[in-house]
Amino acid sequence: MLLTISTTYVPATDLGYLLGKNPARVQTFDLAYGKAHVFYPEATSERCTAALALDIDPIGLVRGRRPGEAGTVADYVNDRPYVASSLLSVAIAQVYGSALGGKCRDRPELAQTAIPLCIELAVLPCHGGEALLRRLFEPLGYAVEAERLPLDPQFPEWGQSLYFHVRLCRTAKLSDVLSHLYVLIPVLDDEKHYWVGEDEVEKLIEKGEGWLETHPEKGTIALRYLKHRHGLARLALDRLIAEESTEIEASDEQAGAAEEAVERGLSLNEARMQAVAHVLAEAGATTVIDLGCGEGRLLRTLIRDKRYSKLSGVDVSPRVLDVAASRLRLSDMTDKQRERVALFQGALTYRDKRFSGYDAATLIEVIEHLDVERLPALVRVVFAFARPRTVVVTTPNVEYNHRFSSLPAGQLRHADHRFEWTRAEFAKWAEAVGKEHGYSVRLSGIGELDDALGPPTQLAVFALGRSEGQP
């Protein structure tokens, strides 16, 4: 198992200071499952390469197995000694710990300097192929070169393996690059050699700080890094998103205020709440969950109606939920009144048993805040897993934006909107969702109707197992 780090920073031998390893000698470190060797194949002022080679002891790996786990021959004969995996991540943390933490004793300013770096991994498993490899590293600014390795060069007819020789280059702080490798190597291998518990969530949050929360593949990264333990992955993502939302709340509030200013003349917020409340009453719902509840506007509308025995609001931002609790005046309610209302934090693209058991679910101006490629995950959570009898979805009609004189051409109503759909696009999506999950769909609009452009807000009502025209 071999990892090399090269730089052309001048003088290039400063890489030795950054790693805390002298280029003039070979160093060996004891690990729980073998030994790690650090040496420098080249060390000149123009170019320097540090190599980390792991000598894995298969017996040591089996010795670390959890008590009670049965052993097989595969525990002793496998690819672990030869391919980059979580074993390499552990070695990076132990051997290059100070560099990973962004520290350099002799040249502290160097640790905060972006330098040209090229990483080579001799044999990297890629469960997901080159496409996933690129989706993980290219958004972080790496130039990626990947050569797929044959199963056996002497028998080309056996075909290609899932292993790649990989070269990754970018200009960055060494600590950032090591953090990326620490997290993403096990993600590509899609396996870990040790038990994964809640402490691994802390490691992921720590090593992913500053980049993981905005990574387009953060869901895949969390799930694979945490060995497909969905509860832990959801916990990690909830924390990541909550921390991200805390950082961007000020700008998000400004964007929300701008959207309200655009729509203010039409009183669309109030119109949306009243329209959704009417649909819920018409459907006979008595328990409702508002997914992406924000500051609780719909809940404030519904709580006045005694027909609702249970009302819940979900949002990813703890601060927004605090505002909702304040506006709903939960602290002033009696215990009996308080039993009707629940607010809790959650991510809408991950299965959550707390979303189940309601007559109706609402998604009011929510879907447009997700990247389009994340919508199928939301659909699965709501329509396949939670499966309320009624689902109500509202979203802007982008065609109507021409009516807003204060909105520049081509600009969306909210800075955080990932998309805004035409009526035809929304209808196509809604009908496909309904057909796939056994819901009938009724489409309508909210707000002043323009004969050519339609309504400002689109509304879809999904009814479980009901045919068109059936009450």
C-alpha beads as a LAMMPS data file, in Angstrom:
LAMMPS data file: protein, C-alpha beads

471 atoms
470 bonds

1 atom types
1 bond types

-500.0 500.0 xlo xhi
-500.0 500.0 ylo yhi
-500.0 500.0 zlo zhi

Masses

1 110.0

Atoms # bond

1 1 1 0.000 0.000 0.000
2 1 1 1.718 3.162 -1.194
3 1 1 0.884 6.878 -1.018
4 1 1 3.226 9.539 -2.375
5 1 1 3.019 13.313 -1.932
6 1 1 5.045 15.507 -4.286
7 1 1 5.567 19.254 -4.537
8 1 1 7.437 21.705 -6.752
9 1 1 7.189 24.482 -4.169
10 1 1 10.577 26.182 -3.838
11 1 1 12.422 25.007 -1.885
12 1 1 10.592 21.715 -2.362
13 1 1 12.359 20.081 0.582
14 1 1 10.170 22.227 2.856
15 1 1 7.758 19.327 2.444
16 1 1 9.895 17.604 5.084
17 1 1 9.107 20.397 7.559
18 1 1 5.404 20.196 6.743
19 1 1 5.261 16.454 7.293
20 1 1 7.635 16.522 10.247
21 1 1 9.752 13.852 8.593
22 1 1 13.433 14.331 7.647
23 1 1 14.054 13.702 3.905
24 1 1 17.554 12.442 4.712
25 1 1 16.496 9.205 6.395
26 1 1 13.954 6.401 6.377
27 1 1 11.610 6.285 9.356
28 1 1 9.484 3.358 10.529
29 1 1 6.411 3.503 12.771
30 1 1 4.583 0.690 14.545
31 1 1 0.866 0.385 13.835
32 1 1 -1.731 -1.938 15.376
33 1 1 -1.846 -3.919 12.128
34 1 1 1.738 -3.652 10.848
35 1 1 4.329 -0.992 10.130
36 1 1 4.446 2.308 8.250
37 1 1 7.598 3.461 6.471
38 1 1 8.277 7.059 5.380
39 1 1 11.040 7.771 2.863
40 1 1 11.840 10.273 0.115
41 1 1 12.520 8.868 -3.396
42 1 1 13.519 12.405 -4.470
43 1 1 14.415 15.457 -2.433
44 1 1 15.791 18.458 -4.320
45 1 1 15.029 22.145 -4.062
46 1 1 13.009 21.867 -7.315
47 1 1 10.980 18.730 -6.514
48 1 1 10.419 16.630 -3.432
49 1 1 8.409 13.428 -2.975
50 1 1 7.509 11.795 0.311
51 1 1 6.360 8.172 0.245
52 1 1 4.239 6.457 2.887
53 1 1 4.371 2.663 2.509
54 1 1 2.349 0.342 4.704
55 1 1 3.459 -3.188 5.520
56 1 1 0.214 -4.806 6.655
57 1 1 0.136 -7.855 8.917
58 1 1 -3.028 -9.873 8.049
59 1 1 -2.812 -11.667 11.406
60 1 1 -2.815 -8.292 13.144
61 1 1 -5.991 -7.353 11.306
62 1 1 -7.791 -10.503 12.414
63 1 1 -6.544 -9.980 15.954
64 1 1 -8.452 -6.688 15.993
65 1 1 -11.770 -8.312 15.086
66 1 1 -14.695 -7.611 17.430
67 1 1 -15.298 -10.288 20.107
68 1 1 -17.671 -13.015 18.981
69 1 1 -17.222 -12.420 15.249
70 1 1 -16.570 -15.600 13.295
71 1 1 -13.418 -15.772 11.223
72 1 1 -13.013 -17.122 7.694
73 1 1 -10.146 -17.686 5.287
74 1 1 -11.081 -14.328 3.694
75 1 1 -9.907 -12.632 6.879
76 1 1 -6.390 -13.826 6.088
77 1 1 -6.374 -13.843 2.286
78 1 1 -7.690 -10.564 0.872
79 1 1 -6.648 -7.290 -0.782
80 1 1 -6.204 -5.315 2.474
81 1 1 -2.374 -5.413 2.522
82 1 1 -2.129 -3.990 -0.979
83 1 1 -4.858 -1.407 -1.616
84 1 1 -5.572 2.039 -0.190
85 1 1 -8.295 1.791 2.462
86 1 1 -9.264 2.962 5.940
87 1 1 -5.947 1.438 7.060
88 1 1 -4.198 4.180 5.112
89 1 1 -6.415 6.830 6.700
90 1 1 -5.394 5.606 10.155
91 1 1 -1.730 5.694 9.107
92 1 1 -2.119 9.277 7.826
93 1 1 -3.563 10.318 11.196
94 1 1 -0.832 8.562 13.183
95 1 1 2.226 9.239 11.033
96 1 1 1.288 12.643 9.594
97 1 1 -0.850 13.772 12.529
98 1 1 0.632 17.257 12.923
99 1 1 0.381 17.954 9.186
100 1 1 -3.225 16.697 9.160
101 1 1 -3.975 19.076 12.027
102 1 1 -2.476 22.029 10.147
103 1 1 0.571 22.346 12.410
104 1 1 4.242 22.774 11.567
105 1 1 6.568 23.235 14.540
106 1 1 9.562 24.674 12.691
107 1 1 7.709 26.635 9.984
108 1 1 4.225 27.444 11.361
109 1 1 3.468 29.893 8.541
110 1 1 4.161 27.149 5.988
111 1 1 1.237 25.076 7.291
112 1 1 -1.106 27.895 6.273
113 1 1 0.413 28.289 2.807
114 1 1 -1.173 26.858 -0.336
115 1 1 1.488 24.984 -2.301
116 1 1 1.379 22.834 -5.461
117 1 1 0.790 19.218 -4.460
118 1 1 0.411 15.981 -6.394
119 1 1 -0.841 12.837 -4.699
120 1 1 -0.378 9.357 -6.143
121 1 1 -2.153 6.273 -4.883
122 1 1 -0.654 3.149 -6.390
123 1 1 -3.766 0.986 -5.990
124 1 1 -7.069 2.603 -5.017
125 1 1 -10.320 0.601 -4.962
126 1 1 -13.142 2.551 -6.583
127 1 1 -16.526 0.988 -5.858
128 1 1 -18.455 3.238 -8.208
129 1 1 -15.732 3.491 -10.822
130 1 1 -13.922 6.466 -12.234
131 1 1 -17.134 8.481 -12.371
132 1 1 -17.492 8.422 -8.583
133 1 1 -13.785 9.123 -8.127
134 1 1 -14.174 12.280 -10.179
135 1 1 -17.424 13.302 -8.444
136 1 1 -15.611 13.132 -5.119
137 1 1 -12.381 14.951 -5.961
138 1 1 -13.107 17.316 -8.843
139 1 1 -15.539 19.533 -6.853
140 1 1 -12.654 20.077 -4.421
141 1 1 -10.488 21.494 -7.198
142 1 1 -8.321 18.484 -8.047
143 1 1 -7.081 17.581 -11.498
144 1 1 -7.768 13.842 -11.596
145 1 1 -5.857 11.233 -13.599
146 1 1 -7.043 7.651 -13.232
147 1 1 -5.708 4.496 -14.873
148 1 1 -7.841 1.405 -14.387
149 1 1 -5.772 -1.645 -13.560
150 1 1 -6.331 -5.094 -15.139
151 1 1 -7.148 -8.068 -12.978
152 1 1 -3.927 -9.684 -14.174
153 1 1 -1.625 -8.149 -16.828
154 1 1 -0.626 -11.677 -17.921
155 1 1 -4.253 -12.585 -18.630
156 1 1 -5.870 -9.558 -20.329
157 1 1 -8.911 -11.661 -21.221
158 1 1 -9.863 -11.604 -17.525
159 1 1 -10.787 -7.958 -17.956
160 1 1 -10.435 -4.878 -15.774
161 1 1 -10.447 -4.711 -11.984
162 1 1 -12.148 -2.184 -9.705
163 1 1 -8.697 -0.815 -8.791
164 1 1 -7.144 2.370 -10.189
165 1 1 -3.756 4.018 -10.166
166 1 1 -4.716 7.581 -9.274
167 1 1 -2.946 10.938 -9.481
168 1 1 -4.541 13.999 -7.834
169 1 1 -3.079 17.495 -8.237
170 1 1 -4.071 20.879 -6.847
171 1 1 -2.610 23.909 -5.096
172 1 1 -3.742 23.881 -1.484
173 1 1 -2.694 23.665 2.136
174 1 1 -1.276 20.235 2.906
175 1 1 -3.676 19.850 5.851
176 1 1 -6.665 20.269 3.497
177 1 1 -5.346 17.632 1.102
178 1 1 -4.677 15.162 3.912
179 1 1 -8.182 15.751 5.304
180 1 1 -9.678 14.991 1.887
181 1 1 -7.670 11.784 1.613
182 1 1 -8.489 10.743 5.183
183 1 1 -12.239 10.888 4.466
184 1 1 -12.501 9.976 0.789
185 1 1 -10.184 6.955 0.551
186 1 1 -12.476 4.821 2.774
187 1 1 -15.475 6.228 0.898
188 1 1 -14.135 4.930 -2.416
189 1 1 -13.148 1.600 -0.837
190 1 1 -16.647 1.474 0.744
191 1 1 -15.364 -0.599 3.649
192 1 1 -13.738 -0.139 7.032
193 1 1 -11.538 -2.514 8.951
194 1 1 -12.924 -1.508 12.357
195 1 1 -16.242 -1.066 14.140
196 1 1 -18.064 2.163 13.269
197 1 1 -19.883 3.972 16.070
198 1 1 -20.847 7.512 17.004
199 1 1 -17.195 8.466 17.517
200 1 1 -16.769 8.098 13.757
201 1 1 -19.407 10.806 13.259
202 1 1 -17.169 13.152 15.256
203 1 1 -14.182 12.236 13.083
204 1 1 -16.164 12.879 9.920
205 1 1 -17.382 16.265 11.175
206 1 1 -13.871 17.227 12.285
207 1 1 -12.056 16.133 9.125
208 1 1 -14.836 17.421 6.868
209 1 1 -14.902 20.885 8.400
210 1 1 -14.847 23.626 5.786
211 1 1 -15.548 21.439 2.740
212 1 1 -17.893 18.533 3.371
213 1 1 -20.974 20.612 4.167
214 1 1 -20.933 22.118 0.656
215 1 1 -19.810 19.010 -1.232
216 1 1 -22.422 17.864 -3.791
217 1 1 -21.826 14.222 -2.773
218 1 1 -21.977 14.764 0.992
219 1 1 -24.819 12.245 1.330
220 1 1 -22.852 9.494 -0.389
221 1 1 -19.718 10.418 1.542
222 1 1 -21.461 10.261 4.935
223 1 1 -23.228 6.981 4.201
224 1 1 -20.126 5.190 2.905
225 1 1 -17.746 6.652 5.484
226 1 1 -20.057 5.443 8.249
227 1 1 -20.295 1.939 6.775
228 1 1 -23.871 2.358 5.533
229 1 1 -25.246 2.903 9.029
230 1 1 -28.134 5.122 8.001
231 1 1 -28.834 6.473 11.472
232 1 1 -25.246 7.658 11.904
233 1 1 -25.178 9.115 8.391
234 1 1 -28.376 11.053 9.056
235 1 1 -26.933 12.309 12.360
236 1 1 -23.764 13.496 10.610
237 1 1 -25.679 15.213 7.826
238 1 1 -28.082 16.877 10.239
239 1 1 -25.116 18.326 12.093
240 1 1 -23.317 19.354 8.925
241 1 1 -26.385 21.040 7.471
242 1 1 -27.248 22.688 10.769
243 1 1 -23.737 24.106 11.072
244 1 1 -23.828 25.240 7.464
245 1 1 -27.246 26.837 7.898
246 1 1 -26.055 28.663 11.014
247 1 1 -23.244 30.205 8.974
248 1 1 -25.498 31.307 6.129
249 1 1 -28.607 32.296 8.102
250 1 1 -27.962 36.019 7.810
251 1 1 -27.619 35.932 4.026
252 1 1 -30.517 33.471 3.762
253 1 1 -32.757 35.790 5.760
254 1 1 -31.827 38.630 3.429
255 1 1 -32.685 36.444 0.436
256 1 1 -35.998 35.502 2.041
257 1 1 -36.781 39.143 2.672
258 1 1 -35.993 39.903 -0.966
259 1 1 -38.380 37.157 -2.081
260 1 1 -41.127 38.529 0.164
261 1 1 -40.535 41.990 -1.239
262 1 1 -41.005 40.644 -4.771
263 1 1 -44.259 38.886 -3.865
264 1 1 -45.590 41.350 -1.276
265 1 1 -48.099 43.067 -3.525
266 1 1 -49.814 39.727 -4.122
267 1 1 -49.925 38.678 -0.421
268 1 1 -48.746 35.262 -1.582
269 1 1 -47.535 33.998 1.789
270 1 1 -50.963 34.354 3.354
271 1 1 -52.665 33.055 0.215
272 1 1 -50.472 29.930 0.288
273 1 1 -51.284 29.197 3.922
274 1 1 -55.014 29.598 3.377
275 1 1 -54.984 27.467 0.218
276 1 1 -53.062 24.643 1.909
277 1 1 -55.293 24.816 5.001
278 1 1 -58.350 24.496 2.731
279 1 1 -56.879 21.433 1.000
280 1 1 -56.084 19.763 4.334
281 1 1 -59.604 20.384 5.650
282 1 1 -61.104 19.104 2.404
283 1 1 -58.986 15.933 2.697
284 1 1 -60.258 15.294 6.211
285 1 1 -56.775 15.302 7.748
286 1 1 -56.521 15.503 11.539
287 1 1 -52.766 14.921 11.882
288 1 1 -50.350 16.972 9.754
289 1 1 -46.567 17.231 9.434
290 1 1 -45.117 20.331 7.757
291 1 1 -41.808 19.309 6.163
292 1 1 -39.522 22.320 5.903
293 1 1 -41.762 24.295 8.239
294 1 1 -39.502 27.336 8.523
295 1 1 -40.830 29.809 11.064
296 1 1 -44.107 27.901 11.460
297 1 1 -46.491 29.961 9.357
298 1 1 -48.680 27.033 8.344
299 1 1 -48.711 25.647 11.881
300 1 1 -49.895 29.025 13.182
301 1 1 -52.769 28.846 10.721
302 1 1 -53.732 25.264 11.592
303 1 1 -53.328 25.426 15.349
304 1 1 -56.428 27.593 15.647
305 1 1 -58.529 24.778 14.177
306 1 1 -59.642 22.208 16.766
307 1 1 -60.017 19.478 14.149
308 1 1 -56.220 18.922 14.201
309 1 1 -55.185 16.590 17.013
310 1 1 -51.485 16.497 16.089
311 1 1 -49.370 19.090 14.261
312 1 1 -45.623 18.718 13.682
313 1 1 -43.014 20.890 12.023
314 1 1 -39.633 19.768 10.714
315 1 1 -36.741 21.973 9.652
316 1 1 -33.003 21.544 9.285
317 1 1 -32.159 24.769 11.148
318 1 1 -32.368 24.758 14.979
319 1 1 -32.472 28.555 14.992
320 1 1 -35.482 28.650 12.670
321 1 1 -37.230 26.103 14.879
322 1 1 -36.597 28.373 17.871
323 1 1 -38.291 31.207 15.979
324 1 1 -41.213 28.896 15.144
325 1 1 -41.568 27.901 18.796
326 1 1 -41.608 31.553 19.800
327 1 1 -44.190 32.524 17.186
328 1 1 -46.384 29.591 18.126
329 1 1 -45.993 30.640 21.787
330 1 1 -45.346 27.070 22.843
331 1 1 -44.001 28.169 26.209
332 1 1 -47.366 29.786 27.021
333 1 1 -49.431 26.688 26.219
334 1 1 -50.908 24.354 28.782
335 1 1 -49.589 20.789 28.852
336 1 1 -52.715 19.589 27.047
337 1 1 -52.339 22.217 24.313
338 1 1 -48.634 21.474 24.023
339 1 1 -49.349 17.796 23.311
340 1 1 -50.860 18.800 19.960
341 1 1 -47.679 20.435 18.611
342 1 1 -44.169 19.094 18.017
343 1 1 -41.136 20.735 16.420
344 1 1 -38.002 18.797 15.595
345 1 1 -34.865 19.039 13.489
346 1 1 -34.463 16.731 10.526
347 1 1 -33.087 16.387 6.996
348 1 1 -35.825 15.758 4.435
349 1 1 -33.683 13.654 2.103
350 1 1 -33.019 10.910 4.680
351 1 1 -35.503 8.367 5.960
352 1 1 -36.801 9.277 9.406
353 1 1 -39.392 7.249 11.296
354 1 1 -40.619 10.455 12.934
355 1 1 -42.107 11.496 9.561
356 1 1 -44.526 8.555 9.542
357 1 1 -48.022 8.178 10.988
358 1 1 -49.620 11.423 9.736
359 1 1 -52.741 11.857 7.644
360 1 1 -51.081 14.586 5.594
361 1 1 -47.666 16.071 4.843
362 1 1 -46.985 19.497 3.387
363 1 1 -43.992 20.831 1.443
364 1 1 -44.614 24.550 1.068
365 1 1 -42.010 26.296 -1.093
366 1 1 -39.467 23.593 -0.211
367 1 1 -38.559 21.494 -3.250
368 1 1 -36.994 24.409 -5.145
369 1 1 -34.376 24.751 -2.384
370 1 1 -32.958 21.298 -3.232
371 1 1 -30.622 20.426 -6.068
372 1 1 -32.638 18.599 -8.728
373 1 1 -30.537 15.452 -8.296
374 1 1 -31.554 15.343 -4.600
375 1 1 -35.297 15.410 -5.346
376 1 1 -35.568 11.609 -5.803
377 1 1 -34.268 11.179 -2.241
378 1 1 -36.935 13.560 -0.929
379 1 1 -39.597 11.761 -2.953
380 1 1 -38.573 8.390 -1.479
381 1 1 -38.649 9.744 2.068
382 1 1 -42.129 11.251 1.698
383 1 1 -43.945 9.024 -0.785
384 1 1 -42.267 5.630 -0.314
385 1 1 -41.457 5.610 3.412
386 1 1 -43.672 8.121 5.273
387 1 1 -46.640 7.576 2.888
388 1 1 -49.256 9.955 4.334
389 1 1 -52.728 9.775 2.841
390 1 1 -52.360 13.294 1.427
391 1 1 -49.290 15.275 0.337
392 1 1 -49.493 18.965 -0.544
393 1 1 -46.663 20.606 -2.514
394 1 1 -46.339 24.253 -3.538
395 1 1 -43.583 25.803 -5.649
396 1 1 -43.086 29.021 -7.664
397 1 1 -44.244 29.232 -11.271
398 1 1 -41.196 30.617 -13.074
399 1 1 -43.345 31.783 -16.010
400 1 1 -45.065 34.299 -13.737
401 1 1 -41.742 35.957 -12.857
402 1 1 -42.180 38.192 -15.919
403 1 1 -44.929 39.988 -13.972
404 1 1 -42.513 41.080 -11.224
405 1 1 -41.045 44.370 -12.444
406 1 1 -38.485 44.401 -9.612
407 1 1 -37.082 41.000 -10.614
408 1 1 -34.352 41.115 -13.298
409 1 1 -34.954 38.861 -16.291
410 1 1 -33.731 35.321 -15.689
411 1 1 -33.319 35.787 -11.932
412 1 1 -35.082 33.459 -9.517
413 1 1 -37.214 34.778 -6.672
414 1 1 -34.899 33.586 -3.896
415 1 1 -31.090 33.427 -3.909
416 1 1 -31.187 29.878 -2.495
417 1 1 -33.566 28.495 -5.143
418 1 1 -31.812 25.797 -7.149
419 1 1 -34.539 25.894 -9.799
420 1 1 -38.015 27.249 -10.523
421 1 1 -40.265 25.223 -12.803
422 1 1 -42.717 26.060 -15.550
423 1 1 -46.236 24.657 -15.209
424 1 1 -45.408 21.904 -17.695
425 1 1 -42.240 20.912 -15.815
426 1 1 -44.010 20.795 -12.470
427 1 1 -46.896 18.780 -13.921
428 1 1 -44.491 16.272 -15.480
429 1 1 -42.644 15.802 -12.181
430 1 1 -45.812 15.530 -10.096
431 1 1 -47.475 13.034 -12.415
432 1 1 -44.348 10.855 -12.503
433 1 1 -44.128 10.862 -8.689
434 1 1 -47.803 10.009 -8.344
435 1 1 -47.630 7.179 -10.869
436 1 1 -44.533 5.634 -9.284
437 1 1 -45.892 5.691 -5.726
438 1 1 -49.626 5.107 -6.177
439 1 1 -50.944 8.636 -5.674
440 1 1 -53.453 10.507 -7.806
441 1 1 -52.488 14.118 -8.539
442 1 1 -54.580 17.277 -8.735
443 1 1 -52.855 20.442 -9.993
444 1 1 -54.017 24.003 -9.402
445 1 1 -52.611 27.418 -8.599
446 1 1 -52.469 30.049 -5.873
447 1 1 -52.694 33.793 -6.415
448 1 1 -53.807 36.067 -9.221
449 1 1 -54.175 34.136 -12.492
450 1 1 -52.561 35.512 -15.635
451 1 1 -54.188 34.153 -18.784
452 1 1 -50.838 33.665 -20.495
453 1 1 -48.454 33.068 -17.595
454 1 1 -50.655 31.179 -15.131
455 1 1 -50.665 31.658 -11.325
456 1 1 -47.650 32.898 -9.324
457 1 1 -47.606 29.737 -7.185
458 1 1 -48.222 26.165 -8.299
459 1 1 -50.033 23.631 -6.105
460 1 1 -50.114 19.840 -6.335
461 1 1 -52.317 17.652 -4.128
462 1 1 -51.337 13.973 -4.011
463 1 1 -53.971 11.536 -2.756
464 1 1 -52.931 7.985 -1.871
465 1 1 -54.744 5.239 -3.758
466 1 1 -57.470 7.514 -5.110
467 1 1 -58.562 7.656 -8.746
468 1 1 -59.093 10.944 -10.548
469 1 1 -62.577 12.293 -9.877
470 1 1 -63.047 10.152 -6.739
471 1 1 -63.796 12.171 -3.577

Bonds

1 1 1 2
2 1 2 3
3 1 3 4
4 1 4 5
5 1 5 6
6 1 6 7
7 1 7 8
8 1 8 9
9 1 9 10
10 1 10 11
11 1 11 12
12 1 12 13
13 1 13 14
14 1 14 15
15 1 15 16
16 1 16 17
17 1 17 18
18 1 18 19
19 1 19 20
20 1 20 21
21 1 21 22
22 1 22 23
23 1 23 24
24 1 24 25
25 1 25 26
26 1 26 27
27 1 27 28
28 1 28 29
29 1 29 30
30 1 30 31
31 1 31 32
32 1 32 33
33 1 33 34
34 1 34 35
35 1 35 36
36 1 36 37
37 1 37 38
38 1 38 39
39 1 39 40
40 1 40 41
41 1 41 42
42 1 42 43
43 1 43 44
44 1 44 45
45 1 45 46
46 1 46 47
47 1 47 48
48 1 48 49
49 1 49 50
50 1 50 51
51 1 51 52
52 1 52 53
53 1 53 54
54 1 54 55
55 1 55 56
56 1 56 57
57 1 57 58
58 1 58 59
59 1 59 60
60 1 60 61
61 1 61 62
62 1 62 63
63 1 63 64
64 1 64 65
65 1 65 66
66 1 66 67
67 1 67 68
68 1 68 69
69 1 69 70
70 1 70 71
71 1 71 72
72 1 72 73
73 1 73 74
74 1 74 75
75 1 75 76
76 1 76 77
77 1 77 78
78 1 78 79
79 1 79 80
80 1 80 81
81 1 81 82
82 1 82 83
83 1 83 84
84 1 84 85
85 1 85 86
86 1 86 87
87 1 87 88
88 1 88 89
89 1 89 90
90 1 90 91
91 1 91 92
92 1 92 93
93 1 93 94
94 1 94 95
95 1 95 96
96 1 96 97
97 1 97 98
98 1 98 99
99 1 99 100
100 1 100 101
101 1 101 102
102 1 102 103
103 1 103 104
104 1 104 105
105 1 105 106
106 1 106 107
107 1 107 108
108 1 108 109
109 1 109 110
110 1 110 111
111 1 111 112
112 1 112 113
113 1 113 114
114 1 114 115
115 1 115 116
116 1 116 117
117 1 117 118
118 1 118 119
119 1 119 120
120 1 120 121
121 1 121 122
122 1 122 123
123 1 123 124
124 1 124 125
125 1 125 126
126 1 126 127
127 1 127 128
128 1 128 129
129 1 129 130
130 1 130 131
131 1 131 132
132 1 132 133
133 1 133 134
134 1 134 135
135 1 135 136
136 1 136 137
137 1 137 138
138 1 138 139
139 1 139 140
140 1 140 141
141 1 141 142
142 1 142 143
143 1 143 144
144 1 144 145
145 1 145 146
146 1 146 147
147 1 147 148
148 1 148 149
149 1 149 150
150 1 150 151
151 1 151 152
152 1 152 153
153 1 153 154
154 1 154 155
155 1 155 156
156 1 156 157
157 1 157 158
158 1 158 159
159 1 159 160
160 1 160 161
161 1 161 162
162 1 162 163
163 1 163 164
164 1 164 165
165 1 165 166
166 1 166 167
167 1 167 168
168 1 168 169
169 1 169 170
170 1 170 171
171 1 171 172
172 1 172 173
173 1 173 174
174 1 174 175
175 1 175 176
176 1 176 177
177 1 177 178
178 1 178 179
179 1 179 180
180 1 180 181
181 1 181 182
182 1 182 183
183 1 183 184
184 1 184 185
185 1 185 186
186 1 186 187
187 1 187 188
188 1 188 189
189 1 189 190
190 1 190 191
191 1 191 192
192 1 192 193
193 1 193 194
194 1 194 195
195 1 195 196
196 1 196 197
197 1 197 198
198 1 198 199
199 1 199 200
200 1 200 201
201 1 201 202
202 1 202 203
203 1 203 204
204 1 204 205
205 1 205 206
206 1 206 207
207 1 207 208
208 1 208 209
209 1 209 210
210 1 210 211
211 1 211 212
212 1 212 213
213 1 213 214
214 1 214 215
215 1 215 216
216 1 216 217
217 1 217 218
218 1 218 219
219 1 219 220
220 1 220 221
221 1 221 222
222 1 222 223
223 1 223 224
224 1 224 225
225 1 225 226
226 1 226 227
227 1 227 228
228 1 228 229
229 1 229 230
230 1 230 231
231 1 231 232
232 1 232 233
233 1 233 234
234 1 234 235
235 1 235 236
236 1 236 237
237 1 237 238
238 1 238 239
239 1 239 240
240 1 240 241
241 1 241 242
242 1 242 243
243 1 243 244
244 1 244 245
245 1 245 246
246 1 246 247
247 1 247 248
248 1 248 249
249 1 249 250
250 1 250 251
251 1 251 252
252 1 252 253
253 1 253 254
254 1 254 255
255 1 255 256
256 1 256 257
257 1 257 258
258 1 258 259
259 1 259 260
260 1 260 261
261 1 261 262
262 1 262 263
263 1 263 264
264 1 264 265
265 1 265 266
266 1 266 267
267 1 267 268
268 1 268 269
269 1 269 270
270 1 270 271
271 1 271 272
272 1 272 273
273 1 273 274
274 1 274 275
275 1 275 276
276 1 276 277
277 1 277 278
278 1 278 279
279 1 279 280
280 1 280 281
281 1 281 282
282 1 282 283
283 1 283 284
284 1 284 285
285 1 285 286
286 1 286 287
287 1 287 288
288 1 288 289
289 1 289 290
290 1 290 291
291 1 291 292
292 1 292 293
293 1 293 294
294 1 294 295
295 1 295 296
296 1 296 297
297 1 297 298
298 1 298 299
299 1 299 300
300 1 300 301
301 1 301 302
302 1 302 303
303 1 303 304
304 1 304 305
305 1 305 306
306 1 306 307
307 1 307 308
308 1 308 309
309 1 309 310
310 1 310 311
311 1 311 312
312 1 312 313
313 1 313 314
314 1 314 315
315 1 315 316
316 1 316 317
317 1 317 318
318 1 318 319
319 1 319 320
320 1 320 321
321 1 321 322
322 1 322 323
323 1 323 324
324 1 324 325
325 1 325 326
326 1 326 327
327 1 327 328
328 1 328 329
329 1 329 330
330 1 330 331
331 1 331 332
332 1 332 333
333 1 333 334
334 1 334 335
335 1 335 336
336 1 336 337
337 1 337 338
338 1 338 339
339 1 339 340
340 1 340 341
341 1 341 342
342 1 342 343
343 1 343 344
344 1 344 345
345 1 345 346
346 1 346 347
347 1 347 348
348 1 348 349
349 1 349 350
350 1 350 351
351 1 351 352
352 1 352 353
353 1 353 354
354 1 354 355
355 1 355 356
356 1 356 357
357 1 357 358
358 1 358 359
359 1 359 360
360 1 360 361
361 1 361 362
362 1 362 363
363 1 363 364
364 1 364 365
365 1 365 366
366 1 366 367
367 1 367 368
368 1 368 369
369 1 369 370
370 1 370 371
371 1 371 372
372 1 372 373
373 1 373 374
374 1 374 375
375 1 375 376
376 1 376 377
377 1 377 378
378 1 378 379
379 1 379 380
380 1 380 381
381 1 381 382
382 1 382 383
383 1 383 384
384 1 384 385
385 1 385 386
386 1 386 387
387 1 387 388
388 1 388 389
389 1 389 390
390 1 390 391
391 1 391 392
392 1 392 393
393 1 393 394
394 1 394 395
395 1 395 396
396 1 396 397
397 1 397 398
398 1 398 399
399 1 399 400
400 1 400 401
401 1 401 402
402 1 402 403
403 1 403 404
404 1 404 405
405 1 405 406
406 1 406 407
407 1 407 408
408 1 408 409
409 1 409 410
410 1 410 411
411 1 411 412
412 1 412 413
413 1 413 414
414 1 414 415
415 1 415 416
416 1 416 417
417 1 417 418
418 1 418 419
419 1 419 420
420 1 420 421
421 1 421 422
422 1 422 423
423 1 423 424
424 1 424 425
425 1 425 426
426 1 426 427
427 1 427 428
428 1 428 429
429 1 429 430
430 1 430 431
431 1 431 432
432 1 432 433
433 1 433 434
434 1 434 435
435 1 435 436
436 1 436 437
437 1 437 438
438 1 438 439
439 1 439 440
440 1 440 441
441 1 441 442
442 1 442 443
443 1 443 444
444 1 444 445
445 1 445 446
446 1 446 447
447 1 447 448
448 1 448 449
449 1 449 450
450 1 450 451
451 1 451 452
452 1 452 453
453 1 453 454
454 1 454 455
455 1 455 456
456 1 456 457
457 1 457 458
458 1 458 459
459 1 459 460
460 1 460 461
461 1 461 462
462 1 462 463
463 1 463 464
464 1 464 465
465 1 465 466
466 1 466 467
467 1 467 468
468 1 468 469
469 1 469 470
470 1 470 471
